[in-house]
Amino acid sequence: MSIKKRAKIVEKFNDPCGGDFIFMLSSKAGGCGLNLIGANRLVMFDPDWNPANDEQAMARVWRDGQKKNCYIYRLLATGSIEEKIFQRQAHKKALSSCVVDYEEDVQRHFSVSELRELFILNTNTASDTHDKFRCRRCLNGIQMQPPPESADCTSDLSLWHHCQNKKGLQDRVIYQCWPAGISFVFHQRSHEQKTIP
């Protein structure tokens, strides 16, 4: 698709008076160079091995000019390889915040045991990712302590709100979808919603 045609489609989507409400694209195609502030919900199905690529895709809806609260959904089947890829992302992000640049590729490759673990399906948990965080803010799977006030959508996932039931969810869409098979949700508010005159 030409750049001109793509710009026209994006402009039509972002038009507040337009009728378009879904913009489907792969995170690779849509992760760079688009401003999709006409949307305030992003659904991600396929995590990338590189967390920066997913962050770029998320930044398409949560950016300057956005007046609505944004919701970012990462749909991961518990115990699936996508959840393992996502866990690897979290691990890489944690490493990047504490490893000096010249030691950057220390953890680049998988060990044999880490490769084996990618293909082990754990069905005895609501969220393998939450289990791996060893969350200290939860008691028996219930969040007892909120995340720090400084936490936002760019913070480490362990600093997001999380729950294994729909009680306390702010987004009515995910609340209504819960019975369809959701077992765990990490959620974070993008920003305070601005009042539109």
C-alpha positions as CSV (number, residue, x, y, z in Angstrom):
1,M,0.0,0.0,0.0
2,S,1.3,3.4,-0.9
3,I,2.2,5.9,1.9
4,K,-0.4,8.3,0.5
5,K,-3.2,5.7,0.6
6,R,-2.2,4.6,4.1
7,A,-2.3,8.2,5.3
8,K,-5.8,8.6,3.9
9,I,-7.0,5.5,5.6
10,V,-5.5,6.6,9.0
11,E,-7.0,10.1,8.6
12,K,-10.5,8.5,7.9
13,F,-10.1,6.3,11.0
14,N,-9.1,9.1,13.3
15,D,-12.0,11.4,12.1
16,P,-14.2,11.7,15.2
17,C,-17.3,12.0,13.0
18,G,-16.3,8.9,10.9
19,G,-18.1,5.6,11.2
20,D,-15.0,3.4,11.4
21,F,-14.3,1.9,14.8
22,I,-12.0,-1.1,14.0
23,F,-8.6,-0.9,12.5
24,M,-7.0,-4.3,12.1
25,L,-3.4,-4.7,11.3
26,S,-0.4,-6.7,12.4
27,S,1.8,-5.2,15.1
28,K,4.7,-5.3,12.6
29,A,2.8,-3.2,10.0
30,G,1.2,-0.9,12.5
31,G,3.9,-0.6,15.1
32,C,5.7,2.2,13.5
33,G,4.9,5.6,12.0
34,L,1.1,5.6,12.6
35,N,-1.0,7.9,14.8
36,L,-4.2,6.1,15.7
37,I,-5.7,8.3,18.3
38,G,-9.1,7.6,16.9
39,A,-8.8,4.3,18.8
40,N,-8.6,3.9,22.6
41,R,-8.4,0.1,22.7
42,L,-5.6,-2.0,21.3
43,V,-5.9,-5.8,21.3
44,M,-2.5,-7.6,20.9
45,F,-2.6,-11.3,20.1
46,D,1.0,-12.0,19.1
47,P,3.7,-10.8,21.4
48,D,7.1,-10.1,19.7
49,W,10.3,-11.5,21.0
50,N,11.6,-7.9,21.1
51,P,9.6,-5.9,23.7
52,A,10.4,-2.6,21.9
53,N,8.3,-3.7,18.9
54,D,5.3,-4.2,21.2
55,E,5.9,-0.9,22.9
56,Q,5.9,0.8,19.5
57,A,2.6,-0.8,18.6
58,M,1.1,0.3,22.0
59,A,2.3,3.9,21.4
60,R,0.1,4.2,18.3
61,V,-3.1,4.8,20.4
62,W,-1.6,6.2,23.6
63,R,0.1,9.4,22.4
64,D,-0.1,13.2,22.2
65,G,-3.6,14.2,21.2
66,Q,-5.4,11.3,22.8
67,K,-8.3,12.5,24.9
68,K,-9.8,9.2,25.9
69,N,-8.6,6.6,28.4
70,C,-6.7,3.9,26.5
71,Y,-7.0,0.2,27.2
72,I,-4.4,-2.2,26.0
73,Y,-5.3,-5.9,26.0
74,R,-2.7,-8.6,25.6
75,L,-4.7,-11.8,25.0
76,L,-2.6,-14.7,26.0
77,A,-3.7,-18.3,26.6
78,T,-2.5,-19.4,30.0
79,G,0.6,-21.7,29.6
80,S,0.8,-21.0,25.8
81,I,4.0,-20.2,23.9
82,E,2.7,-16.7,23.5
83,E,2.6,-16.3,27.3
84,K,6.2,-17.7,27.4
85,I,7.3,-15.1,24.8
86,F,5.6,-12.4,26.8
87,Q,7.4,-13.6,30.0
88,R,10.6,-13.4,28.1
89,Q,9.8,-9.8,27.2
90,A,9.2,-9.0,30.8
91,H,12.6,-10.6,31.6
92,K,14.3,-8.6,28.9
93,K,12.8,-5.4,30.1
94,A,13.8,-6.1,33.7
95,L,17.4,-6.8,32.5
96,S,17.6,-3.7,30.4
97,S,16.9,-1.6,33.5
98,C,19.7,-3.1,35.5
99,V,22.4,-4.2,33.1
100,V,25.1,-1.9,31.9
101,D,25.2,-1.4,28.1
102,Y,28.5,-3.3,27.5
103,E,27.0,-6.4,29.1
104,E,23.9,-6.1,27.0
105,D,24.0,-9.5,25.3
106,V,24.7,-11.5,28.4
107,Q,21.1,-12.9,28.4
108,R,20.5,-12.8,24.6
109,H,20.4,-16.6,24.1
110,F,18.2,-19.2,25.6
111,S,19.7,-22.0,27.8
112,V,18.6,-25.5,27.0
113,S,16.4,-25.6,30.0
114,E,14.8,-22.3,29.0
115,L,14.0,-23.7,25.6
116,R,12.4,-26.8,27.1
117,E,10.4,-24.6,29.4
118,L,8.9,-22.8,26.4
119,F,7.1,-25.9,25.4
120,I,5.7,-27.0,28.8
121,L,2.0,-26.3,29.1
122,N,1.0,-25.3,32.7
123,T,-2.8,-25.7,33.0
124,N,-2.9,-25.6,36.8
125,T,-2.8,-21.8,37.1
126,A,-4.8,-18.7,36.3
127,S,-1.7,-16.9,35.1
128,D,1.7,-18.5,34.7
129,T,3.1,-14.9,34.2
130,H,1.7,-13.7,37.5
131,D,3.1,-16.8,39.2
132,K,6.6,-16.1,37.8
133,F,6.5,-12.5,39.2
134,R,6.1,-13.9,42.7
135,C,3.9,-11.0,43.4
136,R,4.1,-9.6,47.0
137,R,1.1,-7.4,46.5
138,C,-1.3,-10.3,46.4
139,L,-2.7,-12.7,49.0
140,N,-4.1,-16.0,47.8
141,G,-4.3,-14.5,44.2
142,I,-6.1,-11.3,45.3
143,Q,-4.4,-8.0,44.9
144,M,-4.3,-6.5,48.4
145,Q,-2.0,-3.6,47.7
146,P,-2.3,-1.3,44.7
147,P,0.7,-0.6,42.5
148,P,2.8,2.6,43.2
149,E,1.1,5.8,42.0
150,S,4.0,6.4,39.7
151,A,3.2,3.2,37.7
152,D,1.8,3.7,34.2
153,C,1.3,1.8,30.9
154,T,5.0,1.8,30.3
155,S,5.9,0.4,33.7
156,D,7.0,-3.2,34.2
157,L,3.9,-5.5,34.1
158,S,4.5,-6.5,37.8
159,L,3.6,-2.9,38.7
160,W,0.2,-3.0,37.0
161,H,-3.1,-3.7,38.6
162,H,-4.1,-7.4,38.2
163,C,-6.9,-9.7,39.1
164,Q,-8.2,-13.2,38.6
165,N,-11.8,-12.2,38.7
166,K,-13.7,-9.4,37.2
167,K,-14.3,-7.5,40.4
168,G,-12.6,-4.2,40.4
169,L,-12.1,-3.9,36.6
170,Q,-12.6,-0.4,35.3
171,D,-13.2,-1.2,31.7
172,R,-16.8,-2.4,31.0
173,V,-15.8,-4.2,27.8
174,I,-13.3,-6.6,29.5
175,Y,-15.8,-6.9,32.4
176,Q,-18.5,-8.1,30.1
177,C,-16.2,-10.5,28.2
178,W,-14.9,-12.2,31.4
179,P,-17.3,-15.2,31.2
180,A,-16.0,-16.1,27.7
181,G,-12.9,-17.7,29.3
182,I,-10.7,-15.0,30.8
183,S,-8.7,-16.3,33.7
184,F,-6.5,-13.3,34.6
185,V,-6.1,-9.7,33.7
186,F,-3.3,-7.2,34.1
187,H,-4.6,-3.7,33.6
188,Q,-3.4,-0.1,33.9
189,R,-4.9,3.2,33.1
190,S,-3.2,5.2,30.5
191,H,-3.9,8.7,31.8
192,E,-6.6,10.8,33.4
193,Q,-9.3,11.3,30.8
194,K,-9.7,14.9,29.6
195,T,-13.2,16.4,29.5
196,I,-14.1,17.1,25.9
197,P,-16.2,20.3,25.6
